[in-house]
Amino acid sequence: MGKLLAIDALNIVRRVYEANEEVDLSLKAETALRHSLSSFRKLLGTHQPTHVLAAFDFGGATWRHDLYPRYREQREAMPSALKDGLIDFQSRLAEWGVQAVSVPHVEADDVIATCVLRWLSEGRGEAIVASTDKDLHVLIAEGALLWDHFRGEWHDRTWVETKFGVPPEQLADLLALAGDPTDGIPGVSKVGVKTAAKLLQSYGDIDRIMAGAGILKDAMGERLRKDAVHLALSRQLVALKTDVRLGVTWNKLSFDAGQFG
């Protein structure tokens, strides 16, 4: 059986960049990309995959911006020195036999979700996602495992339940209810992760929560009714797109792990 390693590339690159306290931005980007290459090499050596996908954001507007123009408006743009350095970074990955994939109008998360679910549905073997992105943890419900490179730990069903208070199957609904100011996802006012988890524990999913909201006479019921449109939008925004045309075959993603043994 095979083993797919899907790497959320910019999740690693951006975290390495932000952790660097260098004030010279060009040097900061150069150092971050060099250390990120080391991180990729370690990932490949640790997991010994038969297939590798390195997913990058294409940049620019996505289908989520079409739904909600304010999506991610608070996020700072990628520093130009870091963005410019990605060309050489991807060339180095190609020398290792690692396929970098970015698709216009979608995010790296959607690329990863499509690839991982296709791999699992075809029964090709184990699927590992290297990322700390909470949105990608919903893939655990489908049989994937997440690897936190920075902590060197696995994130599985138990980890999700401990961290968020709900199983992976309910995680997308929790993220929609709680919203995310960083991504510009509105959610329901005054509903955080803990409150969202309690609602889901009581009702099961958003549809049942909203069905019950009609008879709730307290402040929670009022907020749910008031923010019903925002919640419906948030639910769409947090959903991973799983039908992306990736433009690569399994053969293109195949990888010789022996060189990193």
PAZAPA-4460 file (N, C-alpha, C; in steps of 0.05 Angstrom, whole numbers, plus 32768, in hexadecimal, padded with zeros to 4 digits):
% residues 261
    n_x    n_y    n_z   ca_x   ca_y   ca_z    c_x    c_y    c_z   seq   type   mol
   8011   7FE8   8000   8000   8000   8000   8011   8019   8000     1      M     A
   8006   802E   7FF5   8015   8047   7FF3   8012   8059   800C     2      G     A
   8021   806F   800C   801E   8083   8021   8021   809E   8014     3      K     A
   800B   80AE   8016   800B   80C9   800B   8012   80DD   8022     4      L     A
   8024   80EE   801C   802B   8105   802D   8023   811E   801F     5      L     A
   800E   812B   802A   8005   8145   801F   800E   815B   8031     6      A     A
   801F   816C   8026   802C   8181   8036   801F   819C   8031     7      I     A
   8015   81A8   8046   800A   81C3   8045   8022   81D6   8045     8      D     A
   802D   81DB   802D   8048   81E7   802A   804A   8202   8038     9      A     A
   8037   8214   8032   803A   822F   803E   8034   8230   805B    10      L     A
   8026   821C   8065   8022   821A   8082   803D   8217   8090    11      N     A
   804F   8208   8084   8069   8204   808F   807B   821D   8089    12      I     A
   807B   8226   8071   808C   823D   8069   8085   8256   8079    13      V     A
   806B   825C   807B   8063   8275   808A   8069   8273   80A7    14      R     A
   8066   825B   80B3   806B   8258   80D0   8089   825B   80D5    15      R     A
   8099   824F   80C4   80B6   8252   80C7   80BF   826F   80C3    16      V     A
   80B3   827D   80B0   80B9   8299   80AB   80B2   82AA   80C3    17      Y     A
   809A   82A6   80CE   8091   82B7   80E5   80A1   82B2   80FE    18      E     A
   80AD   829A   8101   80BC   8294   8118   80D8   82A0   8117    19      A     A
   80E0   82A9   8100   80FB   82B5   80FC   80FA   82D3   8104    20      N     A
   810B   82DB   8116   810B   82F7   8120   811D   830A   8110    21      E     A
   8129   8300   80FA   813A   8310   80E9   812B   8329   80DF    22      E     A
   8137   8341   80E1   812A   835A   80D9   812D   8360   80BB    23      V     A
   8143   8356   80AF   8146   8359   8092   8134   8346   8084    24      D     A
   811F   8350   8076   810A   833F   806B   8114   832C   8055    25      L     A
   8127   8335   8046   8132   8323   8031   8141   830C   803E    26      S     A
   8151   8312   8052   8160   82FD   8060   814D   82EB   806F    27      L     A
   8138   82F7   807A   8124   82E8   8089   8117   82D3   8077    28      K     A
   810F   82DC   805F   8103   82CA   804B   8116   82B4   8043    29      A     A
   812F   82BC   803D   8143   82A9   8034   8147   8293   8049    30      E     A
   814A   829C   8062   814E   8289   8078   8136   8277   807C    31      T     A
   811E   8283   807B   8106   8273   807F   8103   825D   8069    32      A     A
   8109   8264   8051   8106   8251   803B   811B   823A   803D    33      L     A
   8133   8242   8047   8148   822D   804A   8140   821A   8061    34      R     A
   8135   8225   8077   812D   8214   808D   8114   8204   8085    35      H     A
   8103   820F   8074   80EB   8201   806B   80F3   81E9   805A    36      S     A
   8108   81EC   804A   8112   81D5   803A   811B   81BF   804D    37      L     A
   8128   81C7   8063   8130   81B3   8076   8118   81A5   8083    38      S     A
   8103   81B4   8087   80EA   81A9   8092   80DE   8195   807F    39      S     A
   80DE   819B   8065   80D3   8189   8051   80E4   8170   8050    40      F     A
   80FF   8173   8051   8110   815C   8050   810B   8149   8068    41      R     A
   8107   8156   807F   8101   8146   8097   80E6   8137   8095    42      K     A
   80D2   8145   808A   80B8   8138   8086   80BB   8120   8074    43      L     A
   80C9   8123   805E   80CC   810D   804B   80DB   80F6   8057    44      L     A
   80F0   80FC   8067   80FF   80E7   8073   80F0   80D9   808A    45      G     A
   80E0   80E8   8098   80D1   80DD   80AF   80BB   80CA   80A5    46      T     A
   80AC   80D3   8091   8094   80C4   8089   8098   80B1   8072    47      H     A
   80AE   80B3   8063   80B4   80A0   804E   809C   809B   803C    48      Q     A
   8091   80B0   802F   8079   80AC   801F   807F   80A0   8004    49      P     A
   806A   8094   7FF8   806C   808B   7FDC   8063   80A0   7FC9    50      T     A
   8053   80B3   7FD3   8049   80C9   7FC3   8049   80E3   7FD3    51      H     A
   804F   80F9   7FC7   8051   8113   7FD5   8043   8128   7FC5    52      V     A
   8033   8138   7FD3   8026   8150   7FC8   802F   8167   7FD9    53      L     A
   803B   817B   7FCD   8041   8194   7FDB   802E   81A9   7FD0    54      A     A
   801A   81B0   7FE0   8005   81C2   7FD8   800B   81DF   7FDF    55      A     A
   8009   81F1   7FCC   800E   820E   7FD0   7FF5   821D   7FC8    56      F     A
   7FF0   8233   7FD6   7FDB   8245   7FCD   7FE4   8251   7FB2    57      D     A
   7FD1   8254   7F9F   7FD8   8260   7F85   7FDB   827E   7F88    58      F     A
   7FCC   8289   7F9B   7FCC   82A7   7F9E   7FB4   82B3   7F90    59      G     A
   7FAC   82CB   7F99   7F96   82D8   7F8D   7F7B   82CF   7F99    60      G     A
   7F66   82D9   7F8D   7F4B   82D3   7F96   7F44   82B5   7F92    61      A     A
   7F34   82AA   7FA4   7F2B   828F   7FA2   7F0C   828E   7FA1    62      T     A
   7F01   8276   7F9F   7EE4   8273   7F9F   7ED8   827D   7FB9    63      W     A
   7EE7   827D   7FCF   7EDD   8287   7FE8   7EDA   82A5   7FE7    64      R     A
   7EEC   82B3   7FD9   7EE8   82D0   7FD6   7ED0   82D6   7FC5    65      H     A
   7EC9   82C5   7FB2   7EB1   82C9   7FA2   7E98   82C8   7FB4    66      D     A
   7E99   82B6   7FC8   7E82   82B4   7FDB   7E82   82CB   7FEE    67      L     A
   7E99   82D4   7FF7   7E9C   82E8   800C   7EB4   82F9   8007    68      Y     A
   7EB1   8310   7FFB   7EC8   8321   7FF4   7EDA   8328   800B    69      P     A
   7ED0   8327   8024   7EE0   832F   803B   7EF0   8317   8046    70      R     A
   7EEE   8301   8039   7EFD   82E9   8042   7F1B   82EF   8043    71      Y     A
   7F27   82EA   8059   7F44   82EE   805E   7F4E   830A   805A    72      R     A
   7F3C   831E   805B   7F45   8339   8056   7F58   8343   806C    73      E     A
   7F58   8337   8083   7F69   8340   8099   7F85   8333   8098    74      Q     A
   7F88   831F   8087   7FA2   8312   8085   7FB6   8323   8076    75      R     A
   7FCF   8324   8081   7FE4   8332   8073   7FED   8323   805A    76      E     A
   7FF3   8331   8045   7FFD   8325   802D   8018   8318   8032    77      A     A
   801F   8304   8023   8039   82F7   8026   804F   830B   801F    78      M     A
   8063   830D   8030   807A   831F   802A   8085   8319   800E    79      P     A
   808B   832E   8000   8094   832B   7FE4   80AE   831A   7FE2    80      S     A
   80C0   831E   7FF5   80D9   830E   7FF3   80D4   82F1   7FF7    81      A     A
   80C0   82EA   8008   80B9   82CE   800C   80AB   82C3   7FF4    82      L     A
   8099   82D2   7FE9   808A   82C9   7FD1   809D   82C5   7FBA    83      K     A
   80B0   82D7   7FB6   80C3   82D5   7F9F   80D5   82BC   7FA3    84      D     A
   80DB   82B5   7FBB   80EC   829F   7FC0   80DF   8283   7FBC    85      G     A
   80C5   8283   7FBA   80B7   826A   7FB7   80BD   825C   7F9C    86      L     A
   80C4   826B   7F89   80CA   8260   7F6E   80E2   824D   7F71    87      I     A
   80F8   8257   7F7D   810F   8246   7F80   8109   822F   7F94    88      D     A
   80F9   8235   7FA8   80F2   8221   7FBC   80E4   8209   7FAE    89      F     A
   80D1   820F   7F9D   80C3   81FA   7F8F   80D5   81EB   7F7B    90      Q     A
   80E8   81F9   7F70   80FB   81EC   7F5E   810C   81D8   7F6E    91      S     A
   8114   81DF   7F86   8123   81CC   7F97   8112   81B3   7F9D    92      R     A
   80F9   81B8   7FA3   80E7   81A1   7FA8   80E5   818F   7F90    93      L     A
   80E4   819B   7F78   80E2   818B   7F60   80FB   817A   7F5C    94      A     A
   8112   8185   7F64   812B   8175   7F62   812A   815C   7F73    95      E     A
   811B   815E   7F89   8117   8147   7F9B   8102   8134   7F91    96      W     A
   80F3   813C   7F7C   80DD   812C   7F72   80C3   8132   7F80    97      G     A
   80C1   8149   7F8D   80A9   8151   7F9A   8099   8164   7F89    98      V     A
   8080   815D   7F84   806F   816D   7F72   8061   8183   7F81    99      Q     A
   8066   819C   7F7A   8058   81B3   7F85   803E   81B7   7F75   100      A     A
   8028   81BA   7F82   800E   81BE   7F74   8000   81D7   7F7F   101      V     A
   7FF8   81E8   7F6D   7FE7   81FF   7F75   7FD3   8202   7F5E   102      S     A
   7FBA   8208   7F66   7FA4   820A   7F52   7F96   8225   7F55   103      V     A
   7F93   8233   7F3F   7F85   824D   7F40   7F69   824B   7F4C   104      P     A
   7F62   825F   7F5B   7F47   8263   7F66   7F40   8250   7F7D   105      H     A
   7F54   8240   7F86   7F4F   8230   7F9E   7F67   8233   7FB1   106      V     A
   7F64   8229   7FC9   7F7A   822B   7FDD   7F88   8210   7FDF   107      E     A
   7F9F   8210   7FEB   7FAF   81F7   7FEF   7F9E   81E3   7FFE   108      A     A
   7F8E   81EC   8012   7F7D   81DA   8021   7F6B   81C9   800F   109      D     A
   7F60   81D6   7FFA   7F4E   81C9   7FE8   7F5D   81B4   7FD7   110      D     A
   7F75   81BC   7FCF   7F86   81AA   7FC0   7F8C   8191   7FD0   111      V     A
   7F94   8195   7FEA   7F9A   817F   7FFB   7F82   816D   8000   112      I     A
   7F6B   817A   8006   7F53   816A   800B   7F4B   8159   7FF3   113      A     A
   7F4C   8165   7FDB   7F45   8155   7FC3   7F58   813E   7FBF   114      T     A
   7F72   8143   7FC2   7F86   812D   7FBE   7F83   8117   7FD3   115      C     A
   7F81   811F   7FEC   7F80   810B   8002   7F66   80FA   8000   116      V     A
   7F50   8107   7FFB   7F37   80F8   7FFA   7F36   80E5   7FE1   117      L     A
   7F42   80EE   7FCB   7F43   80DD   7FB4   7F55   80C5   7FB9   118      R     A
   7F6C   80CA   7FC6   7F7E   80B4   7FCD   7F71   80A0   7FDF   119      W     A
   7F63   80A9   7FF4   7F56   8097   8007   7F3F   8088   7FFA   120      L     A
   7F2F   8096   7FE9   7F18   8089   7FDD   7F20   8073   7FC9   121      S     A
   7F39   8075   7FBE   7F43   8061   7FAD   7F52   804B   7FBB   122      E     A
   7F53   804D   7FD6   7F5F   8038   7FE6   7F7D   8035   7FE1   123      G     A
   7F8B   804B   7FDD   7FA7   8049   7FD6   7FBA   8047   7FEE   124      R     A
   7FAF   804B   8006   7FC0   8048   801E   7FBD   805F   8031   125      G     A
   7FD1   8064   8041   7FD1   8078   8056   7FD3   8094   804A   126      E     A
   7FC6   80A7   8057   7FC8   80C3   804E   7FCF   80D4   8066   127      A     A
   7FE5   80E3   8064   7FEF   80F4   8079   7FEF   8111   806F   128      I     A
   7FE4   8123   807F   7FE4   813F   8078   7FF7   814E   808C   129      V     A
   800B   815B   8081   801E   816A   8092   8014   8187   8093   130      A     A
   8008   818E   80A9   7FFC   81A9   80AC   7FF3   81AD   80C9   131      S     A
   7FF2   81C6   80D1   7FE6   81CD   80EB   7FCB   81DC   80E7   132      T     A
   7FC2   81DE   80CE   7FA9   81EC   80C7   7F91   81DD   80D3   133      D     A
   7F82   81EA   80E3   7F6B   81DC   80F0   7F56   81D3   80DC   134      K     A
   7F53   81E2   80C6   7F3F   81DA   80B2   7F44   81BF   80A6   135      D     A
   7F5E   81B7   80A3   7F65   819E   8097   7F60   8186   80A9   136      L     A
   7F5B   818C   80C3   7F57   8176   80D6   7F3C   8167   80D0   137      H     A
   7F2B   8173   80C0   7F12   8165   80B9   7F18   814B   80A9   138      V     A
   7F2F   814B   809C   7F37   8133   808C   7F3C   811A   809D   139      L     A
   7F40   811F   80B6   7F43   8108   80C8   7F2A   80F7   80C8   140      I     A
   7F13   8103   80C5   7EFA   80F5   80C4   7EF9   80E1   80AD   141      A     A
   7F09   80E6   8098   7F09   80D5   8080   7F1F   80C0   8081   142      E     A
   7F2F   80C1   8096   7F44   80AD   8099   7F61   80B7   8097   143      G     A
   7F64   80D2   8092   7F7F   80DD   8091   7F8A   80E2   80AD   144      A     A
   7FA4   80E5   80AF   7FB1   80EE   80C7   7FBF   8108   80C2   145      L     A
   7FC1   8119   80D6   7FD0   8132   80D3   7FE9   8131   80E4   146      L     A
   7FFE   813C   80D8   8018   813C   80E6   8020   8159   80EB   147      W     A
   8024   8160   8104   802E   817A   810C   804C   8179   810C   148      D     A
   8058   8184   80F7   8075   8183   80F3   8083   8192   810A   149      H     A
   8077   81A8   8113   8085   81B9   8126   8085   81AD   8142   150      F     A
   8071   819E   8149   8070   8190   8163   8079   8173   8161   151      R     A
   807B   8169   8148   8082   814D   8145   806D   813A   8150   152      G     A
   8053   8140   814B   803E   812F   8157   8028   812A   8143   153      E     A
   801A   8114   8147   8003   810C   8136   7FEA   811A   8141   154      W     A
   7FD9   8122   812F   7FBE   812B   8135   7FAA   8117   812A   155      H     A
   7F9C   810A   813C   7F88   80F6   8134   7F6D   80FD   813F   156      D     A
   7F5A   80EB   813E   7F3F   80F0   8148   7F3F   80F9   8166   157      R     A
   7F4F   80EB   8176   7F50   80F2   8193   7F5B   810E   8197   158      T     A
   7F6F   8115   8187   7F7B   8130   8189   7F66   8146   8183   159      W     A
   7F57   8141   816E   7F42   8154   8166   7F2D   8157   817C   160      V     A
   7F24   8140   8187   7F10   8141   819C   7F1A   814F   81B5   161      E     A
   7F33   814B   81BB   7F3F   8158   81D3   7F42   8176   81CE   162      T     A
   7F4B   817E   81B6   7F50   819A   81AF   7F37   81AA   81AC   163      K     A
   7F23   819F   819D   7F0C   81AF   8196   7EF2   81A6   81A4   164      F     A
   7EF1   818F   81B0   7ED9   8186   81BE   7EC5   8178   81AD   165      G     A
   7ECC   8174   8194   7EBB   8165   8181   7ECC   8152   8170   166      V     A
   7EC1   813E   8165   7ED0   812C   8153   7ED4   8139   8138   167      P     A
   7EE6   812F   8127   7EEC   813B   810D   7ED4   813F   80FC   168      P     A
   7EC0   812D   80FE   7EA8   8130   80ED   7E98   814A   80F3   169      E     A
   7E9B   8155   810B   7E8D   816D   8112   7E9E   8186   8111   170      Q     A
   7EB7   8183   810A   7ECA   8199   810B   7EC3   81B0   80F9   171      L     A
   7EBB   81AA   80E0   7EB4   81BF   80CD   7E9C   81D0   80D8   172      A     A
   7E88   81C3   80E4   7E72   81D2   80F0   7E7B   81E3   8107   173      D     A
   7E8E   81D8   8117   7E98   81E8   812D   7EA6   8201   8123   174      L     A
   7EB7   81FE   810F   7EC6   8215   8103   7EB3   8229   80F7   175      L     A
   7E9D   8220   80EC   7E89   8233   80E0   7E7B   8242   80F6   176      A     A
   7E73   8235   810C   7E65   8242   8122   7E77   8256   8130   177      L     A
   7E90   824F   8135   7EA3   8260   8144   7EAE   8276   8132   178      A     A
   7EAF   8272   8118   7EBB   8286   8107   7ED9   8288   810B   179      G     A
   7EE6   8299   80FB   7F02   829D   80FD   7F09   82B9   80F3   180      D     A
   7F0F   82CC   8105   7F15   82E8   80FC   7F2D   82E9   80EA   181      P     A
   7F41   82D7   80ED   7F58   82D8   80DC   7F51   82D2   80BF   182      T     A
   7F3F   82C0   80BB   7F37   82B9   80A0   7F1E   82C9   8097   183      D     A
   7F13   82D9   80A9   7EFC   82E9   80A2   7EE3   82D8   80A0   184      G     A
   7EE1   82C2   80AF   7EC9   82B2   80B0   7EB8   82BB   80C7   185      I     A
   7EA0   82C5   80C1   7E90   82D3   80D6   7E86   82C1   80EC   186      P     A
   7E7C   82AA   80E7   7E72   8299   80FC   7E59   82A5   8109   187      G     A
   7E54   829D   8122   7E3E   82A7   8132   7E4A   82B9   8148   188      V     A
   7E3F   82D1   814C   7E4A   82E3   8160   7E4A   82D7   817B   189      S     A
   7E60   82DC   818A   7E63   82D2   81A5   7E63   82B4   81A8   190      K     A
   7E68   82A6   8192   7E6B   8289   8194   7E88   8282   818E   191      V     A
   7E95   8277   81A2   7EB1   826F   819E   7EB2   8251   819B   192      G     A
   7ECA   8246   819C   7ECE   8229   8198   7EBF   8219   81AD   193      V     A
   7EC2   8221   81C6   7EB5   8211   81DC   7E97   8211   81DA   194      K     A
   7E8B   8228   81D4   7E6E   822A   81D2   7E65   821A   81B9   195      T     A
   7E74   821C   81A3   7E6D   820D   818B   7E6E   81EF   8191   196      A     A
   7E82   81E6   81A0   7E84   81CA   81A7   7E6C   81C1   81B7   197      A     A
   7E64   81D1   81CB   7E4D   81CA   81DB   7E33   81C8   81CB   198      K     A
   7E30   81DA   81B8   7E18   81D9   81A6   7E18   81C0   8196   199      L     A
   7E2F   81B9   818B   7E31   81A1   817A   7E2E   8187   818B   200      L     A
   7E38   8188   81A3   7E34   8171   81B5   7E17   816D   81BB   201      Q     A
   7E08   8183   81BD   7DEB   8181   81C4   7DDA   817B   81AC   202      S     A
   7DE0   8186   8194   7DCF   8184   817D   7DD9   8171   8167   203      Y     A
   7DF3   816F   8164   7DFF   815E   8150   7E0A   816B   8138   204      G     A
   7DFC   817E   812C   7E06   818D   8115   7DF8   81A8   8113   205      D     A
   7E01   81B8   8100   7DF6   81D3   80FD   7DD8   81D3   80F5   206      I     A
   7DD0   81C0   80E4   7DB4   81BF   80DC   7DA2   81BB   80F5   207      D     A
   7DAA   81A9   8106   7D9A   81A4   811E   7D9B   81BB   8132   208      R     A
   7DB3   81C8   8133   7DB6   81E0   8144   7DA3   81F5   813B   209      I     A
   7DA2   81FA   8121   7D91   8210   8117   7D73   8209   8119   210      M     A
   7D6D   81EF   8117   7D51   81E6   811A   7D49   81EC   8137   211      A     A
   7D5B   81E7   814A   7D55   81EC   8166   7D55   820A   816D   212      G     A
   7D64   8219   815E   7D66   8236   8164   7D4B   8244   8162   213      A     A
   7D3A   823A   8152   7D20   8247   814F   7D0F   8247   8168   214      G     A
   7D14   8234   817A   7D04   8233   8193   7D14   823C   81AB   215      I     A
   7D2E   8241   81A8   7D3E   824A   81BF   7D37   8268   81C4   216      L     A
   7D30   826D   81DD   7D27   8289   81E4   7D3E   8298   81F2   217      K     A
   7D55   828C   81F5   7D6B   829A   8202   7D7C   82AA   81EE   218      D     A
   7D92   82B6   81F8   7DA3   82C6   81E8   7DB1   82B6   81D2   219      A     A
   7DB7   829D   81D8   7DC4   828C   81C3   7DB1   8288   81AC   220      M     A
   7D98   8281   81B1   7D85   827E   819B   7D82   8297   818B   221      G     A
   7D82   82AE   8198   7D80   82C7   818A   7D98   82CC   8177   222      E     A
   7DB0   82C6   8182   7DC8   82CA   8172   7DC9   82B7   815A   223      R     A
   7DC1   829E   815E   7DC0   828B   8148   7DAD   8294   8132   224      L     A
   7D95   829D   813A   7D82   82A6   8126   7D8C   82BF   8118   225      R     A
   7D97   82D1   8127   7DA1   82EB   811C   7DB8   82E6   8108   226      K     A
   7DC9   82D3   810E   7DE1   82CE   80FD   7DDE   82B6   80EB   227      D     A
   7DC6   82AE   80E5   7DC1   8296   80D5   7DCE   8299   80B9   228      A     A
   7DCC   82B0   80AD   7DD8   82B4   8093   7DF7   82B2   8094   229      V     A
   7E02   82BF   80A9   7E1F   82BE   80AC   7E28   82A1   80B1   230      H     A
   7E19   8292   80C0   7E20   8276   80C5   7E1F   8265   80AC   231      L     A
   7E0B   8269   809C   7E09   825B   8082   7E21   8261   8070   232      A     A
   7E29   827A   8070   7E40   8282   8060   7E59   8276   806C   233      L     A
   7E5C   8277   8086   7E74   826C   8093   7E77   824E   808D   234      S     A
   7E60   8241   808D   7E60   8224   8087   7E6C   821F   806B   235      R     A
   7E65   822F   8058   7E70   822C   803D   7E8E   8233   803D   236      Q     A
   7E96   8247   804B   7EB2   8250   804A   7EC5   823C   8057   237      L     A
   7EBC   822E   806C   7ECE   821B   8079   7ECF   8200   806B   238      V     A
   7EBC   81FB   805A   7EBB   81E1   804C   7ED2   81DF   8038   239      A     A
   7EDF   81C8   8038   7EF5   81C3   8026   7EEA   81BA   800B   240      L     A
   7EF5   81C6   7FF6   7EED   81BD   7FDB   7EFB   81A3   7FD5   241      K     A
   7EED   8190   7FCB   7EF9   8175   7FC8   7EF7   816B   7FAB   242      T     A
   7EF2   817D   7F98   7EF0   8175   7F7C   7F02   8186   7F6A   243      D     A
   7F19   818E   7F75   7F2C   819F   7F66   7F3A   818F   7F50   244      V     A
   7F3C   819B   7F39   7F4B   818E   7F23   7F69   8194   7F28   245      R     A
   7F77   817F   7F32   7F92   8183   7F3C   7FA7   8185   7F25   246      L     A
   7FA1   8178   7F0F   7FB4   8179   7EF9   7FCD   8168   7EFC   247      G     A
   7FCB   8155   7F0F   7FE2   8142   7F13   7FD6   8126   7F16   248      V     A
   7FE7   8112   7F10   7FDF   80F6   7F13   7FEE   80EB   7F2B   249      T     A
   7FE6   80D3   7F33   7FF4   80C6   7F49   8011   80C0   7F41   250      W     A
   8015   80BB   7F28   8030   80B5   7F1F   8041   80CE   7F22   251      N     A
   8036   80E6   7F1E   8045   80FE   7F21   804B   8104   7F3E   252      K     A
   803A   80FA   7F50   803E   80FF   7F6C   804F   80E9   7F79   253      L     A
   8057   80D4   7F6A   8067   80BF   7F76   8082   80C9   7F7E   254      S     A
   808D   80BD   7F93   80A5   80C7   7F9F   80B8   80B0   7FA8   255      F     A
   80D1   80B4   7FA4   80E5   80A0   7FAD   80F0   80A9   7FC8   256      D     A
   80E5   809D   7FDD   80EC   80A4   7FF8   8108   809B   8000   257      A     A
   8113   8089   7FF1   812D   807D   7FF8   8143   8092   7FFB   258      G     A
   8141   80A8   7FEB   8156   80BD   7FEC   8156   80CD   8006   259      Q     A
   8140   80CA   8015   813E   80D9   802E   813D   80C6   8046   260      F     A
   8145   80AD   8042   8144   8099   8057   8158   809F   806E   261      G     A
***
